[in-house]
Structures are given as C-alpha cells and as structure tokens.
Amino acid sequence: MNSMNKSGNITFNEKKKTVRAPLNRTITLSDSEREKYQAKLLKINNIVSVNEILNKIINQDIFYVIDFLPSNFVDLLFVDPPYNLTKNFNSLSFKQVSVSKYMEWMDSWLKKMVRLLKPTASIYICGDWRSSAAIHLVCEKYFVVRNRITFEREKGRGAKKDWKNNSEDIWFCTVSNKYTFNAEAVKLKRRVLAPYREKGIPKDWKEEDNGKYRLTYPSNIWTDITIPFWSMPENTPHPTQKPEKLLAKIILASSNEGDLIFDPFSGVGTTGVVAKKLKRNFVMVEIDKEYCLYAQKRLEMAEKDPTIQGYCDGVFWERNTLKDMKNRSNRKINIDNELPLLFHDKRKKNEK
Ligand SMILES: C[S@@+](CC[C@H](N)C(=O)[O-])C[C@H]1O[C@@H](n2cnc3c(N)ncnc32)[C@H](O)[C@@H]1O
C-alpha cells in the first residue's frame, strides 16, 4: 500500500520511491537557506538583557538557558511542551510516564519561568487529556487558573478499541487578577442556521450578500481549528506543529501590540510567526536546530505574507467559509493560502 506522511510525501512501497504529492505546500529548506538561517540563531551562555534576545530564536536547551533570561519581561507565556506521550521530535525522544512523574518534570521548568513574568502576564499551557490533570495541578501552585480551552483536533483515523483522541486542552492562567483580555478582538463569525426575527428584524445577526451571519464571543470550545497538513502553506515536517489560527486567538486576546510573548518549547516557531504578523515581539527557545531553521524561514515568509488562514477583517471565520470570506473581505485574501483548505475538506469527504 502507498502511504502519505505529514510532509506530503507519498511512499510507493513496491517501488520504494518517495515523491512529493501534487499541491503539497510543505515548507522545505535548501542548503543555502540552512546556512543563511543558522547564522541568525542565538546561543547564550551568560545573563542577557531583553534587547539581546528580542525577536530571536535561542537554539538551546531551555533548562540550560532559563537562568540567563531577564526577570519580569514577559507579557504572555505560551507553552506547548512535549505531552505525556511516547513521541520523537527529530533528535529527541520522549516516553510516556505516570501523571506524578509528568507533574515533577513540568514543575521543574514552570517554577523557573515565574521569575520571567510581569505581574500582569497571562500563561497558556497546552496538553492532551493525559497531561491535562498534571498541568492543572502544577499551574495552581503558581498562578490563578482561569479556564481550560478544549479544541477539536480533527486528524487521523478512528481507533478500534477506544474513543478516537480528537481533542486537546489549553490551560489559561494569569499571574494576578490584573491582566489583558481583548474579547472584541477574537470574535467568531458564524453562519446562522435558524435565523430568528423579532417583529421582522433580525435578532443578533446580519443579512450579508452571501448569507446570514452572527458575530459571537468565543467560548472555551474551539471547533474551527485545522491542524496543519501537507497542502497548507504553513505546514512543516514538525510532528506537532500548532496552527497559526490557534496562536492568533491567544495572542489577540491576551496581549496588545508591542507586547512580548515568550515560548520556551517553540518547535518550528508558530508563536513567533504569529506574534510578528500581529505586531507583537517574541523570544523563542528550541533545542532542535532543524526546527529552528524552519522557524527562521517562516519568520522571513511572514514579512511578505502576514495573512493568517481563517482570520480576516478582524474576525475568525468558521471552517469552509472561504468563498464568503473572499467576497466579504475589505482586504485581498491570499487565495493561494486558502485553497488547500478546500482541497483538504474534499479529500476528507471522499475518505468517509
Ligand atoms: C510540542 S512541540 C512545540 C511545537 C510548536 N508549538 C510549533 O508550533 O512548532 C515541543 C518542542 O519542544 C522541543 N523541546 C523539547 N525539550 C526541549 C528543551 N529541553 N529545550 C528546548 N526545547 C525543547 C521539541 O524539540 C519540540 O519541538
């Protein structure tokens, strides 16, 4: 049987040949790009100032660099650590452990991050159901735990002997009761299925050229997220890359332009890329050089194309609304960025 991997390469088993699928937009790195981007990565071995690390990727072990970082400089901490799963990240392997062992590991880095945070900072920590209990308990030691977002992670095939694992959690905490939350900046534009009128006037919705829509405040269940895959232009070979749309919601809600966002397990740099697109600053730390190089390339790409798939005209759109998004938008949508989404949805329907 032939198989397709996360990078959109098809392996033909009989011929043992791998080819790039048509419409594959996974980001790649040439030798000259590797050289160029490597020169931009930072290594630190002493205490540093904010200016020395501002908008940079530190390519080192977070456990080594954490004590060199400044105090009180972070407005928003986004942490997407290795989950409590057996998983390979290029050069690193993680093994699933007990909940208490995962708590111990998490506590070992989180307690050191408290010093970096401003008193008004917000903290978001990602995990799956297996890591979630540990995250809650460790966060409670240091922060005000405010909420848990659950997002639908529609990917992969069903499991035969268990419920398909189709969701992930993001824990939302703050250092104090004084924090930024821009609810207006993260509204969701939804199609109204049962439009209700009061005395003939639409109640809480608007008739637009392409349908009936309602703008709603976001809840803690997100069903409009697409996990990056091979035909999306933000896709890389990283096995657990977060979608730009997900980071956009967090960054818009919990920071303001010019704020600084810190990501200590930054992978292929989604946090920094979205921070840059939304005019925020960032500092990222990632141990794996290959992932840092992809992140650096994505930061360069963000200069030419600051669009974020699924976010347009200051609102987040449901999945499968490209046509309406295109027609309604005040600004030009990069159709190239959106087309793969349609293609993917078609493919998923065919699989059923
Ligand atoms: C879940 S992934 C983060 C993915 C990221 N959010 C993105 O969108 O690309 C976790 C990352 O942590 C990195 N990592 C693991 N241990 C680390 C350490 N001690 N210091 C720095 N990075 C580490 C892994 O290489 C992996 O890329």
The ligand as an SDF file (V2000), in Angstrom:
LIG
                    3D

 27 29  0  0  0  0  0  0  0  0999 V2000
    5.0250   20.2470   21.0970 C   0  0  0  0  0  0  0  0  0  0  0  0
    6.4540   20.7990   20.3140 S   0  0  0  0  0  0  0  0  0  0  0  0
    6.1460   22.5200   20.0560 C   0  0  0  0  0  0  0  0  0  0  0  0
    5.6010   22.8400   18.6910 C   0  0  0  0  0  0  0  0  0  0  0  0
    5.3840   24.3220   18.4610 C   0  0  0  0  0  0  0  0  0  0  0  0
    4.3030   24.8410   19.2620 N   0  0  0  0  0  0  0  0  0  0  0  0
    5.1230   24.6280   16.9970 C   0  0  0  0  0  0  0  0  0  0  0  0
    4.0220   25.0940   16.6310 O   0  0  0  0  0  0  0  0  0  0  0  0
    6.0160   24.3740   16.2040 O   0  0  0  0  0  0  0  0  0  0  0  0
    7.6280   20.7680   21.6120 C   0  0  0  0  0  0  0  0  0  0  0  0
    9.0100   21.1870   21.1970 C   0  0  0  0  0  0  0  0  0  0  0  0
    9.8330   21.2440   22.3610 O   0  0  0  0  0  0  0  0  0  0  0  0
   11.1660   20.9740   21.9750 C   0  0  0  0  0  0  0  0  0  0  0  0
   11.9170   20.6540   23.2050 N   0  0  0  0  0  0  0  0  0  0  0  0
   11.8440   19.5270   23.9350 C   0  0  0  0  0  0  0  0  0  0  0  0
   12.6480   19.6040   25.0140 N   0  0  0  0  0  0  0  0  0  0  0  0
   13.2380   20.8280   24.9620 C   0  0  0  0  0  0  0  0  0  0  0  0
   14.1610   21.5050   25.8140 C   0  0  0  0  0  0  0  0  0  0  0  0
   14.6590   20.9180   26.9140 N   0  0  0  0  0  0  0  0  0  0  0  0
   14.5220   22.7610   25.4890 N   0  0  0  0  0  0  0  0  0  0  0  0
   14.0130   23.3720   24.3740 C   0  0  0  0  0  0  0  0  0  0  0  0
   13.1600   22.7640   23.5160 N   0  0  0  0  0  0  0  0  0  0  0  0
   12.7610   21.5010   23.8110 C   0  0  0  0  0  0  0  0  0  0  0  0
   10.9990   19.8260   20.9750 C   0  0  0  0  0  0  0  0  0  0  0  0
   12.1320   19.7110   20.1220 O   0  0  0  0  0  0  0  0  0  0  0  0
    9.7090   20.2110   20.2340 C   0  0  0  0  0  0  0  0  0  0  0  0
    9.9930   20.8890   19.0200 O   0  0  0  0  0  0  0  0  0  0  0  0
  1  2  1  0
  2  3  1  0
  2 10  1  0
  3  4  1  0
  4  5  1  0
  5  6  1  0
  5  7  1  0
  7  8  2  0
  7  9  1  0
 10 11  1  0
 11 12  1  0
 11 26  1  0
 12 13  1  0
 13 14  1  0
 13 24  1  0
 14 15  1  0
 14 23  1  0
 15 16  2  0
 16 17  1  0
 17 18  1  0
 17 23  2  0
 18 19  1  0
 18 20  2  0
 20 21  1  0
 21 22  2  0
 22 23  1  0
 24 25  1  0
 24 26  1  0
 26 27  1  0
M  CHG  2   2   1   9  -1
M  END
$$$$
